[in-house]
Amino acid sequence: MGSVNITERMRARAILGAYLGWVMDGYDALLVVPIMPLLGQLFFPGPYALLGGASTLVATLIGRPLGSVIMGYVGDKLGRRVGLLITVLGYSLSAFAIALLPTYYAIGALAPISLLTLRFVQGLFLGGEWGPGTALIMEWSKWRKELTSAFIQSGYPIGVVIALLVYALFMNAVGPTKFNDYFWRVYVATGAITSLLAFAIRSRLVESPLWSRPRVNPLVALFKEGGKWLGLGISFTGGLLMIYYSTYLIYPDFLASLHEQGMIPSVTLIATIAAIIAVLLAGPLALLINYKWLIIGTLAASLAYAPITLLVQPSFLNLVLLAFIENFAMGLVPYILYDKFETHYRASGLGIAYNWGLLIGGWAPMLTVLITPMGLGMVTIMSIGVALAIIGLLALSRSR
């Protein structure tokens, strides 16, 4: 009985530690979303301020693919636990450095260069989070894989919601003027504090029961044995990420382009909560409905609804409903990818398949801004994303 209790405590500690890191990933990665217009004014003043603000998100997104390779390798070669300790420490220190940066008005062009560089470095560590963390949770969990998948994926948007609530608390406590002058720095620095708390919890992580030190190079094995599934996985996740980063994850810029800044806090918060609900519902629904048709159906419905939301009537309700409908697919990403990669290269396979999708979807925020009106750009990029995601899904759904 005692050994069983010890094993269950180890399981709970491992799952909680990995999950909290994914929450903090969402927190640190999208901490800038509510303040992208402000960062554009502070670091990219002038006619390209809106584009500059969006680039702070893109810089992190394009850093993630390289990070997934490095930390996926560490997670397979040295253990999931080692990889997760490095990632959470790296992106917390990057957040602290960003909070200390002088603006364009103090050091000129060096300011935006430094900001984008630090956001890229932060992306390296954030990109290394999902592969080892997802592998650890899926390998420890005793739940049905559909339910475990949805649980994992809820962590990221929960981190985003926490960031939005912290942003709202700061704005209410100090007011817009003081926040824009100085307290935005304190807000960004909270990413370091919360991540260090996750690091303290992770220091007691227990290694996956399935992991053992591989005798071959995990990356070589991945591309040799699982290259086909890796390519299809990138198509699938690239399409999904193109959808999300061209729609609800850039609602602040979209509303700013419509001169509806007052809607940004409430729309962003409620849309993200709606996304969490959809992600969590995807697991139990996949037990009742074939997961392929669940994903295809919700993506098709979201694409049909997008023109109404983004071009005809961008109301609060429509924006929230669009975020809800399109997020069911995200809840099943680990479920779809997990069994495509063997244990000795699973952290690398999962991390690369997910984060290399950002090489496709990560450019969506900037591409949408370049099309006028922005709503048309959002619908256009989303359409491409839906097509890519469905093609990748249908190819991946064939068993290994």
Buried (B, 14 or more C-beta within 10 A) or exposed (E): EEEEEEEEEBBEBBBBBBBBBBBBBBBBBBBBBBBBBBBBBBBBBEEBBBBBBBBBBBBBBBBBBBBBBBBBBBBBBBBBBBBBBBBBBBBBBBBBBBBEBBBBEEEEEEBBEBBBBBBBBBBBBBBBBBBBBBBBBBBBBEBBBBBBBBBBBBBBBBBBBBBBEBBBEBBEEBEEEEBBEEBBEEBBBBBBEBBBBBBEBBEEBBBBEBBEEBEBBBBEBBBEBBEEBBBBBBBBBBBBBBBBBBBBBBBBBBBBBEEEEEBBBBBBBBBBBBBBBBBBBBBBBBEEEEBBEBBBBBBEBBBEBBBBBBBEEBEEEBBBBBBBBBBBBBBBBBBBBBEBBBBBBBBBBBBBBBBBBBBBBBBBBBBBBEBEEBBBBBBBBBBBBBBBBBBBBBBBBEEE
